[in-house]
Amino acid sequence: MYVGTLSFDLLLGDVRSLKEKRSVVRPIVAELQRKFAVSAAEVGDQDLHRRAEIGLAVVSGETGHLTDVLDRCERLVAGRPEVELLSVRRRLHSDED
């Protein structure tokens, strides 16, 4: 079994309140969950209205499938015009770790 995690550090565009921030972050998290069957959530910077950290995790029996899902998730977030992707942290773990 292999576990992969991604953590996205995002700069939000024209967002002036935490309510506006939620209206940007929630659809991204929902789309990641719906399209790729990953566990995803806002995991950091909750008190800042122009920054967001989204984390996700996925479990797979094959590293190739795991890498493919993580790559597609990263492309989805990077392609969102309402956010600027500042950094991505990727970690892969196996049973032997």
FENFEN-V215165 format. One record per residue. N is the residue number from 1. RES is the residue in three letters. SS is DSSP state (~ for helix, > for strand, _ for the rest). OMEGA is omega in radians with two decimals (999 if undefined). Layout:
N|RES|SS|OMEGA  N|RES|SS|OMEGA
This chain:
1|MET|_|3.14  2|TYR|>|3.10  3|VAL|>|3.08  4|GLY|>|3.09  5|THR|>|3.03  6|LEU|>|3.03  7|SER|>|-3.11  8|PHE|>|3.00  9|ASP|>|-3.01  10|LEU|>|2.95  11|LEU|>|-3.10  12|LEU|>|-3.10  13|GLY|_|-3.04  14|ASP|_|-3.13  15|VAL|_|-3.06  16|ARG|_|-3.11  17|SER|_|3.08  18|LEU|~|3.08  19|LYS|~|3.08  20|GLU|~|3.12  21|LYS|~|3.13  22|ARG|~|-3.12  23|SER|~|3.07  24|VAL|~|-3.02  25|VAL|~|-3.08  26|ARG|~|3.11  27|PRO|~|3.11  28|ILE|~|3.12  29|VAL|~|-3.13  30|ALA|~|-3.14  31|GLU|~|3.08  32|LEU|~|-3.13  33|GLN|~|-3.08  34|ARG|~|-3.05  35|LYS|~|-2.97  36|PHE|~|3.13  37|ALA|_|3.09  38|VAL|_|2.99  39|SER|>|-3.07  40|ALA|>|3.13  41|ALA|>|2.95  42|GLU|>|-2.98  43|VAL|>|-3.13  44|GLY|>|3.11  45|ASP|_|-3.11  46|GLN|_|-3.09  47|ASP|_|3.11  48|LEU|_|-3.05  49|HIS|_|3.13  50|ARG|_|3.12  51|ARG|>|3.08  52|ALA|>|2.99  53|GLU|>|3.11  54|ILE|>|3.09  55|GLY|>|3.07  56|LEU|>|3.11  57|ALA|>|3.10  58|VAL|>|3.13  59|VAL|>|-3.14  60|SER|>|3.07  61|GLY|_|-3.09  62|GLU|_|3.14  63|THR|~|3.13  64|GLY|~|3.11  65|HIS|~|3.13  66|LEU|~|3.14  67|THR|~|3.12  68|ASP|~|3.14  69|VAL|~|3.13  70|LEU|~|3.10  71|ASP|~|-3.12  72|ARG|~|3.08  73|CYS|~|3.14  74|GLU|~|3.11  75|ARG|~|3.13  76|LEU|~|-3.11  77|VAL|~|-3.14  78|ALA|~|-3.11  79|GLY|_|-3.14  80|ARG|_|-3.06  81|PRO|_|-3.07  82|GLU|_|3.12  83|VAL|>|3.00  84|GLU|>|-3.13  85|LEU|>|-3.10  86|LEU|>|3.11  87|SER|>|3.09  88|VAL|>|3.02  89|ARG|>|-3.10  90|ARG|>|3.09  91|ARG|>|3.06  92|LEU|>|3.13  93|HIS|>|3.07  94|SER|>|3.10  95|ASP|_|-3.04  96|GLU|_|3.13  97|ASP|_|999
